[in-house]
């Protein structure tokens, strides 16, 4: 038996082979509904609860109207997509229909793609193809949305590739809605070059497509490309909206491009754009990451609405630039305003404590994370605490903390302890740390240099010789580089 993910991909392939050439490209439209049927269908559209919907369902059964495609589609639409609906009920209705039309399939795929189990949308699509129902331009965006929400990045990529093949077969690769779905699916799974290829092959691009590709590059840490695309978009006459501006501001924060960020801010003020929480947070983040802390605080204070991400941006920005007292002031103010901190908030506070050497306050925050905030410390929080203890000279306590973690320590956290050992001249712990780092990264010879220098500073010359001899022998084990110059060259 195939594992679930492989089985899904296999069903995609089988459905594609069986149905891709046999089904029509357009479904035959249903005949117009009678007045009585139209009245019941309109009543289904105006439902405000499942109780009302069930009454209409019962009336359709009594009057033998339930097998009409138009009527059934209205029932399914309410159950699947309404906030007052019931997706399970929609699926039961669907199962009772002998030949569901494309609209019904699309409705349920859309609902499942937005549910907590998006893989169900992919299975529905595979079943749709198996039954020979042709997908259309309204099908693929939701199938691709389900691909984007797949648990595994690898599974997401494979599904996106197979759906892309279906898109090409049905000649819908030039449709802007479908292309947008492909760009987003590839971007979410980290295949930004594939997303760019889809974008480049489009003959016509609307603002939504431009926004999706720019957001994709910004979210894949490709800030320069995002900014270049934004400039091209503007030069082609597209007026940017809040979504694309927030992504470009994020790119400006990544690439230290303060000047463009300031231009965008001026543009927003000129256009009278309202700073909602997303756009406002992006603006604060841009200024904070670029070290323009005065401007960041001015923007922050001017926001009508703030969420935890807005507070985190300010706290972390101040911490990174050594403004520890200010960062902690914002943290206290955040608590007074009853905004619940998250793991990023506390990481920012601990980082501020590290920069300022505030061991007592940092320890208080770290050891109260679970009790006071309901947050389990992760490896980054431990890294900050190790750094803080090391800076305070509490080397053995820092080592004990690392060895007591539930996670395996990485090179970064051991490196923080080694740095502290060097600062305080603790050779005994440094020797143990170097062994740990060597086990994780055998090619990291820099740590041996640090230890050798510590021996030299302590006047332990025999250990210096031994350490350097060991490094030399280790270097000889590596494959030597070589070059060749022909004898005939002059």
N, C-alpha and C positions, 0 to 999 in steps of 0.2 A: 504493500500500500504506500502511495506517495505521501510525503509529509505535506501539511496543509498548504504552505507557500508554493511548493513545487507543483502540487495538484492544481492550484489556482492557475499558475502559468500554463500548465498542460491543457487545462480546460479552455483558456484563452486561445491557444494555438489550434486545438481541435475545432472549436466553434468558428474560428476564422477560416479554416480550410473548408469546412462543410458549407458555410453560408455566404462567404464573401462574393462568390460569383453567381449564386443562385437567387438571391433576394433582390427585389426591385429597389431602386434608389429612393423612391418616394412612395409613401403609403397611400392607398386609395382613400380619399376623404369619405367620412361617414355621411349618410343622407341627413338632411336637416331634420331636427327633432319636431314632433308634433307639439301643439300648443300645451296639451296636458303634460307632456314629458318635459317641455321647456320650463313650465311652471314649477315642477318638482325639482328640476336641476337648479333653477334660480334659488329655490328655497334652500337647497344644499349649500349653495355659495354663501348664503346669508346666515348660516348656522353660527351659533355662538357657544355651543356645547356639544358633547358627544351624545347626550340624551336626545337633543333635538335631531341630530344626525341619524340616530337609530330609528326615530319615529318616521323620518322620511325614507329611510332604507326599508322599513317594514311596509310603508305605503307602496313603494316601488315593487316589492315582492308580490303584494296583494293584487296590484294592477298589471302584473306580468311585464313590467317595464325594466326590471333589473338587468336583463341581458342586453339592453341597448347600450352600445359603447359610449355614447355621449353621457347618458345618465350615470353609468358606473364610473366614468372618469371623474365626474364632479364629486361623487362620494369619496373616491380614493384621494382626490386632490385635497379635500378638507382634512381627512384623517391623517394624511401623510405630512402635510405642510403647515397646517394651522397650529398656532400655539395651544389651542384647545383640543387638538386632535389626538389620535392614538395610532401610532405607526403599526402596532401589532394588528389592530383591527383592519387597517388598510391592506396589510399583507393577506389577511384572511379573505377580504373582498376580492383581492387580485387572484388568489388561488382558485376562486370559484368561477372565474371568467375563462371560457374555453379558448378564446383568441384575443388576448389583450392587444390594444393598438399601441402605436409608438408613444402617444401622449402618456398612457398609463405607465409604460416602462420608464419613460423619462422622469415622471413624477416620483416613482419609487426609488430610482437610482439617485435622484437629487436628494431625497429625504435620507437615504442610507449614507450617502457621501458626507452629510453633515451630522451624522449620528456618532455615537461612541464606538461604533463598529463599522468603520468605512469599508472594510474588506467585503462586507455584505453587498455593497454597491457593485464591486467588481464581479462578484459571483452572479449578481442579477444581470449584469451586462453580458457575461459569458453565456448565461442561459438564454438571454434575448437573441444573441447571435446563433445559438444552437437551434432555436425555433425558427430561424430565417427571417426575423424582423430586422429591417434595415435601420441602423442608427442614423441620426441626422445632426445638424449643427447644434441642436439643443441637447443632444445626448452626450457628446464628447466632453464639453466643459465640466460636467458633473462626474463623469468617469475619471477624468484627469484630476479632479479635486480629490477623489477617493485615492488615486495613486499618490498624491502629495501627502495624504494623511496616513499612509501605510506605516506600520510600526518600524519596519526595517528599511534602511536607506537602500540596500541592495535590492530588496523586493520592489521598492518604489521605482527604482531605475528600470528594472526589467519590465514592470507593468507599463511604465510610461513609454518605453521603446515599442512594446507590442501594440499599445493603443495608437501610437504615432503611425505605425504601419497601417492600421485600419483607416486612420484619417487620410493617409495618402491614397489608399485604394478607393475610397469614396470621394476623392477629389475635393476634400474640405480643408486642405492645408492652407488655402488662401483666405479662409473665413477668419475675420478678426477675433471673434469670440473663441473659436477653437484654437487659433494660434496663441491667444493669451493663455488659455489653459495649458498648452504644451510648454510655453515659456515658464509659467509658474511651476509646473510639475518638475521640469528639469532644474530650475533654480533651487527649489526646496531640497532636491536630492543632491545638490552640489555639482551638478553637471552644467555649469554656467556657460561653457563653450557651446554645448548643444543648444542651450536656450538662445544664445546669440545667433547661431546658425538659422534657427527657425525665424528669428526676428529679421535677419538680413535677407531672407528669401521672400519676405512679404512685400508685395508690390504697393500695397496701401496700408498705412499705419494710422491708427487713431490715437487719441490721448491715452486711452486705457491701456493700449499695447505698449506705448512709450513708458507709461508709469510702471508697468509690470517688469519690463526689462531693466529699468533703472533701479527699481527696488531689489531685483534679483542680484545685480552686481553689488549694491550696497550691503546686502545681507550676506554675501559671500566674500566679504573683506576685500573687495576690488573697488576701492574708493575712487581711484583715478579714472577707471573706465566709466564708473557711474557719473562722475562729473563731466567727462567728455561727452557722454551720451546726452546728458542734460543740456549742455551747451548747444549740441546739434539740434535737439528737439526745439529749443527756443528759437534758434536761427531759422528753423523751418516754419515758424509762425504759430506754434502751439503755445497756448497760455497755460502755465503750470497750475495744478490744483494743490490742495493741502497735502494730499497723500504723497505726491512726487516731491514736494518741497521738504517734507519731513525726512524722506529717504536721502535727498541730496544734503540736507543739513547733517544727517548721520555720517555721510561720506566725508563732508568737510571736517567733522570731528575726528574721523579716522586718519585723514591725510594732512591734518594741521593746516587746512586751507581757510584761515580766518577771513581773508579778504572777500572770498566768494560768499561765505556765510553772512558777512555784514551786508553784502549787496542783496542777498535774499531777504534779510530782515528789513532792509529799506524798501524793497519791492512789496513785501507784505504790508508794511505801513502805508505805502502809497496807494495800494489797492484796497485798503481798509479791511484786510482779512482778519477775521476773528481768531484769536489764538485759543483753539480748543486744547484739551489736555495732551493729545498726541503731538500736535504741532508745537505747542508751547514747551513740552518736555524736550523735543528735538532741538529747539532753539537754545534752551538752557544748557543742554548737553554739549552743543557745538561751542558755545562760549566757554564753558567750564573746561572741556578737553583742550582747548587752545590757550588756556591760562588767563583768559579775560574774565577774571572772577567778579570784578565790579559789575560788568555788563550782565554776567550770568545771574547775579543776585538781583539786579534791577528787573530782568525779565521774570525771574522767579516770583518776586514780590508783586509784579503786575498781573500774574495769572489769576483768573477768577476761579479756576478749578485745577486742583492738583491731585495726583494719585501717588501711590507708593514709589512708582518709577521716577516721578518728578523729584521727590525728596531724595531718593537714592542718587540721582544725577548730581544734585547739589552737594550732598555729603561726600560722595566718592571723589567729585571734582576738587573739593577743598582738601581732602585727605591726600590726593596724589600730588598736589602742589604745596604740601607742607603746612597747610593752614589747619592744624589739628584742633586748636581751641574753637575755631569757627565751625569746623565739621561737627564737633561734639555739641556746640550750641544749637545747630540745626537739628541734630538728633534729639536733643531734649525738647526743642520746640515741636518737633514732629510728634513726640509722645504726648505733649500737652494738648495737641490738637486731635488726639485720639486716632491718629493714623497708625495702623498696625505695621511694625517693621517686618521685613522678611530676611532671608539669609544674605541677600546682597547688601541690605542696610547694615547689618552687623559686621559684614566683611569690611565695609567702608569705615566703620567706627574702629575696628581693630587695626586697620591699615593706618588710620590717623594716629592711633596710640603708638604704633611702631615708629612712625616718623618723629613723634615727639618724645619717645621713651617713657610713655605713661604706663608703666608696668602695673601699678595697682588698679587703675581704672580699667585697663584692658583685661586684666585677670577677672575683675568683677563681672564685666560683660560676658567674657567667654564662659565662665563657670555657671552663669545664670541663664545661658541661652535656652536650654531645654526647660528649665523650671519657670522662668519669667516670660519667655516668648514662644515656647512650644516649638523651638527650632533645633533640630539635631545638627551639631557642628559637622561640617564636611572637611575634606582634605585641605581646602584653602584656608578655612578658619584655623585649623591646626597649624598650617604653615605660618600664618601671622603670629600665632601664639608662641611657636618655637622661635621665630625671629625676635619677638618681644622679650622672651626669657633670655635668649642669647645676648641681646644688646644689654640686658641688665646683669650679665655675668652669671646667670643661674644655668650653667652649662649642663650639669648633671640632671637637673630637673627637666630641661628641654629634651635631653636624650631619653629620659624615662618616659616622657610624654609621647615621643615618636614610637618607642617600642611598645607602648600600651594602646596604640591606635587599632581600630578594627580593620583599617585599610592598610595595604602595603605601602610603605613610604616610597616616594619617587626621588629622583635625583635632585629636584628642586628643593625639597624639604630637608634632605641631608646636606645639600649645599649651603642652606641657610645656617645650619648648625656648624658646618665647617668654617664658615665665615666668622661666626661667633668665637669658635675655638682659636682662630688666628688672632682675633682682636684681643682675646684674654690670655693667649699663650698657653692654652690647655692642650698639650701634646698628647696626653693619654687618651682623651676622648677623640681627638683628631685622627689618631691612628685607627680607631675603631670605625670612625665615619668613612675614612678613605677606603677601608675594606668593603664597606656596604656599597659605596658608590661604584667601586671597581666591579662588584658583583652585578650591579644593574647596568653599567656601561663600561665594559672592559677597555674601550678605546679612549676613554676620558683620561688623558695623561696630565691634564691641568691640575687635578687634585693631588697628584704626586709631587708636582712642582711646589704647590702650596705647602705640603708637608715638609718637603726638603728645605724650603725657606724657613719654616718654623724651627727645624733642627738647627739651621745655621744661626738664627737669632738667639737660640739657647746655648750655642757653643758646642753642640753635640756633633762634632765633625765626622766621627766614625759613622754615625747614622746618615749624615749628608752623603758620604761616599757610597754607603750601601744603597741608599735610596736612588742616587743617580745612576749607579751601576745597574740596578734593577730596571730603571726606565730605559737605559740603553739596550739591555738585553731584550726587553719587551719590544722595542722599536725594531730590532733586527729580525724579529719573528714575522713582522709584516712584510708583504710582498713589495719588493723594491720597485720604484718607478724607473723607467728607462726611456731613452730616446735613441734615434738612429740617424746618422748622417752618412749617406752613401760615399764610397771611396771615390766615385767619379765626379762628386760635386767639387766645384772650385769656387 
